[in-house]
Amino acid sequence: MNKQLFLLVLIAFSISAIAQNNTLETKTKELATAKASMEAAKAKVDALSADVASLTPPIIWKKGGFGALNFNSLGLTNWAAGGVESNSITALRNIFRNYKKDKVSWVNNLDLAYGLIQNAGQGIRKNEDKIDLFSKVGYQASKKLNYAALANLKTQFAEGFDFTEDVPDEDRDAISNIFAPATVLASLGLDYNFTDYFSIYLSPATGKFTIVANDSIAGQDIYIPSSVDENGKRYYENNFRSEFGALFNARFKKDLTERINLASTLNLFNNFTDVNTDNRKNVDVNWETMVNMKVTDYIGISLYTNLIHDDDIDIQLHDDAGNPTYSAARTQFKRLLGVGFSYKF
């Protein structure tokens, strides 16, 4: 009986082992078949995707932008720490239209901004004003390098005033207005596209033109220094100044997340032909950055900064009592933070 029991156990163990081997072999074959089917399906998907891409008409124009209307209001009642009640509103708008076909590309961007603020005890004043039109045409020289031509216009919508002096608002003289000043850049150069959101443009042949289309503003020597004749009398040459030099332009524009967009532009210009030879080594700087953050589909936060340094633009300086002393070139900086309605299209 012991021998028979042993044989039965041995036979059962052998049958179990054979069954397990058969199961492993079966599963291995099924896995290989599934992998082959998956590779065949992937190849078919790739082929169909290529067919769809070849049959889909190319997108020649890409367009979009955003709009925002920001509000700020500060109210104080018996506030021991002090402060000034204020209300402000700022409208922002960006529009872009970009063209790409074969080796030709054309980038167009328009930034508009206008804002008003009223502090308690003061009239309504402008705290933001911008018109910035940018256009760049390129012809592809290699995968990332383009021959390019660039044009850029910067000006503002309305009158601006200097509020550093303590005088009634009605007695203030305007220090800016539409096309007073306006700056136009026109250049030929090379455009290198590191990615679809970051590019650098370099031009050794750039014209920079400053226009002050208002005689009273031009007479303040803020944007174009006046010329002096042999009798010491100041005069102006059509309220216009032309400069020729080199331009460096870097542009970055990307959606960092689904709700955060960053756009930044840096312009560096060096004037080769400045009549003041000592000034030829100076570089004009204009750096603008805009961050847009969407809190909800229609509520957003906007942060805009602008840094400018131009040795040809004099800033009126004042003493501790607020009295004007002298004018000199200074680094200018503007920051605008707002919360309000926003829409991206």
URDAWO-V404982 format. One record per pair of residues at least 12 apart in sequence whose C-alpha atoms are under 7 Angstrom apart, sorted by the first residue. I is the first residue (numbers start at 1). GAP is how many residues later the second one is. Records with the same first field share a line. If there is no record, write none. Layout:
I=GAP / GAP
This chain:
60=39 / 40 / 41
61=36 / 37 / 38 / 39
62=35 / 36 / 37
63=33 / 34 / 35
64=31 / 32 / 33 / 281
65=29 / 30 / 31 / 279 / 280
66=27 / 28 / 29 / 277 / 278 / 279
67=25 / 26 / 27 / 275 / 276 / 277
68=23 / 24 / 25 / 272 / 273 / 274 / 275
69=21 / 22 / 23 / 271 / 272 / 273
70=19 / 20 / 21 / 268 / 269 / 270 / 271
71=17 / 18 / 19 / 267 / 268 / 269
72=15 / 16 / 17
73=13 / 14 / 15
74=12 / 13
84=35 / 36
85=34 / 35
86=32 / 33 / 34
87=30 / 31 / 32
88=28 / 29 / 30
89=26 / 27 / 28
90=24 / 25 / 26
91=22 / 23 / 24
92=20 / 21 / 22
93=18 / 19 / 20
94=16 / 17 / 18
95=14 / 15 / 16
96=12 / 13 / 14
97=12
103=36 / 37
104=34 / 35 / 36
105=32 / 33 / 34
106=30 / 31 / 32
107=28 / 29 / 30
108=26 / 27 / 28
109=24 / 25 / 26
110=22 / 23 / 24
111=20 / 21 / 22
112=18 / 19 / 20
113=15 / 16 / 17 / 18
114=14 / 15 / 16
115=12 / 13 / 14
116=12
126=34
129=27 / 28
130=25 / 26 / 27
131=23 / 24 / 25
132=21 / 22 / 23
133=19 / 20 / 21
134=17 / 18 / 19
135=15 / 16 / 17
136=12 / 13 / 14 / 15
137=12 / 13
144=48 / 49 / 50
145=46 / 47 / 48
146=44 / 45 / 46
147=42 / 43 / 44
148=40 / 41 / 42 / 43
149=38 / 39 / 40
150=36 / 37 / 38
151=34 / 35 / 36
152=32 / 33 / 34
153=30 / 31 / 32
154=28 / 29 / 30
155=23 / 24 / 26 / 27 / 28
156=21 / 22 / 23
157=20 / 21
158=19 / 20
159=15 / 17 / 18
160=14 / 15 / 16 / 17
161=12 / 13 / 14 / 15
162=13
164=158
165=157 / 158
174=43
175=42
176=41
179=32 / 33 / 34
180=31 / 32 / 33 / 34
181=29 / 30 / 31 / 32
182=28 / 29 / 30
183=26 / 27 / 28
184=24 / 25 / 26
185=21 / 22 / 23 / 24
186=20 / 21 / 22
187=16 / 18 / 19 / 20
188=15 / 17 / 18
189=12 / 13 / 14 / 15
190=12 / 13
197=55 / 56 / 57
198=53 / 54 / 55
199=51 / 52 / 53
200=49 / 50 / 51
201=47 / 48 / 49
202=45 / 46 / 47
203=43 / 44 / 45
204=41 / 42 / 43
205=40 / 41
206=38 / 39 / 40 / 41
207=35 / 36 / 37 / 38
208=34 / 35 / 36
209=32 / 33 / 34
210=30 / 31 / 32
211=28 / 29 / 30
212=27 / 28
213=26
218=21
222=91 / 92
223=89 / 90
224=17
243=28 / 30
244=27 / 28 / 29
245=24 / 25 / 26 / 27
246=23 / 24 / 25
247=21 / 22 / 23
248=19 / 20 / 21
249=17 / 18 / 19
250=15 / 16 / 17
251=13 / 14 / 15
252=12 / 13
259=34 / 35
260=32 / 33 / 34
261=30 / 31 / 32
262=28 / 29 / 30
263=26 / 27 / 28
264=24 / 25 / 26
265=22 / 23 / 24
266=20 / 21 / 22
267=18 / 19 / 20
268=15 / 16 / 17 / 18
269=14 / 15 / 16
270=12 / 13 / 14
284=25 / 26
285=23 / 24 / 25
286=21 / 22 / 23
287=19 / 20 / 21
288=17 / 18 / 19
289=15 / 16 / 17
290=13 / 14 / 15
291=12 / 13
298=43 / 44 / 45
299=41 / 42 / 43
300=39 / 40 / 41 / 42
301=37 / 38 / 39
302=35 / 36 / 37
303=33 / 34 / 35
304=31 / 32 / 33
305=29 / 30 / 31
306=27 / 28 / 29
307=25 / 26 / 27
308=23 / 24 / 25
309=21 / 22 / 23
310=19
311=18
312=17
313=16
314=13 / 14 / 15
315=12 / 13 / 14 / 15
316=12
